[in-house]
Amino acid sequence: MEETGDVADRPRPGKPSSFDEREERYMAREALKLPFPSLRDLAADPHYNPKRVTKDTIHRVLREADISSFILPKRLTDLTVGSR
């Protein structure tokens, strides 16, 4: 306040976010629609990723939306009763 005479916050340093909140919600919703997408597949899909951001950025967006990745075991079908 003493330097500028104003109590408003000054702009924060750093690069601005690539997505706004609406785009982040869209990305999370679309990721849940796909059966088992990998981050690499999501980053390569032009419909899902029109801004061509990296898979690390997509991972950050999904992590903030509490969506974590998981990998199914390859032998899951071998463990079912019907395949014995």
C-alpha positions in Angstrom: 0.0 0.0 0.0 2.8 2.4 0.8 4.5 2.0 -2.5 1.5 2.2 -4.9 -1.2 3.6 -2.7 -3.5 0.7 -3.8 -4.5 -2.4 -1.9 -5.3 -4.5 -5.0 -3.2 -7.6 -5.6 -0.4 -7.3 -8.2 -0.2 -9.8 -11.1 1.5 -13.1 -10.1 4.7 -14.1 -11.7 4.9 -17.1 -14.0 3.3 -18.4 -17.2 -0.5 -18.2 -17.3 -2.4 -21.4 -17.4 -3.0 -23.1 -20.7 -6.6 -23.8 -19.9 -9.4 -22.0 -18.2 -11.7 -23.8 -15.7 -14.3 -24.7 -18.3 -11.7 -26.3 -20.5 -10.3 -28.3 -17.6 -13.7 -29.6 -16.7 -14.3 -30.6 -20.3 -10.9 -32.5 -20.4 -11.8 -34.4 -17.2 -15.3 -35.3 -18.4 -13.9 -36.5 -21.8 -11.2 -38.5 -20.1 -13.8 -40.4 -18.1 -15.8 -41.2 -21.2 -13.0 -43.1 -22.8 -12.5 -46.8 -21.8 -8.8 -46.8 -20.8 -7.0 -43.8 -22.3 -3.3 -43.3 -21.8 -1.9 -39.8 -21.4 0.0 -40.2 -24.7 -3.3 -41.1 -26.5 -5.1 -38.1 -25.0 -2.2 -35.8 -26.0 -2.2 -37.1 -29.6 -6.0 -36.8 -30.0 -6.8 -33.5 -31.8 -10.4 -33.5 -30.7 -9.4 -33.9 -27.0 -6.3 -31.7 -27.2 -6.8 -28.9 -29.7 -4.1 -26.7 -28.1 -1.5 -29.4 -28.5 -0.3 -29.3 -24.9 2.1 -32.0 -23.6 1.0 -35.2 -21.8 2.5 -33.7 -18.6 0.0 -30.7 -18.8 -2.9 -33.2 -19.3 -1.6 -35.2 -16.4 -1.6 -32.1 -14.2 -5.2 -31.2 -15.2 -6.5 -34.7 -14.6 -4.6 -34.9 -11.2 -6.2 -31.6 -10.1 -9.6 -33.1 -11.0 -8.8 -36.2 -8.8 -8.6 -38.5 -11.8 -5.6 -40.9 -11.5 -4.5 -43.4 -14.0 -4.6 -47.1 -13.4 -3.3 -50.1 -15.3 -5.3 -53.3 -15.5 -3.2 -56.5 -15.0 -2.7 -58.3 -18.3 -3.7 -61.6 -16.7 -7.1 -60.4 -15.4 -9.0 -62.5 -17.9 -7.0 -65.6 -16.9 -8.2 -65.2 -13.3 -11.9 -65.2 -14.1 -14.0 -68.3 -13.5 -15.2 -68.7 -17.1 -11.7 -69.1 -18.5 -10.7 -72.2 -16.5 
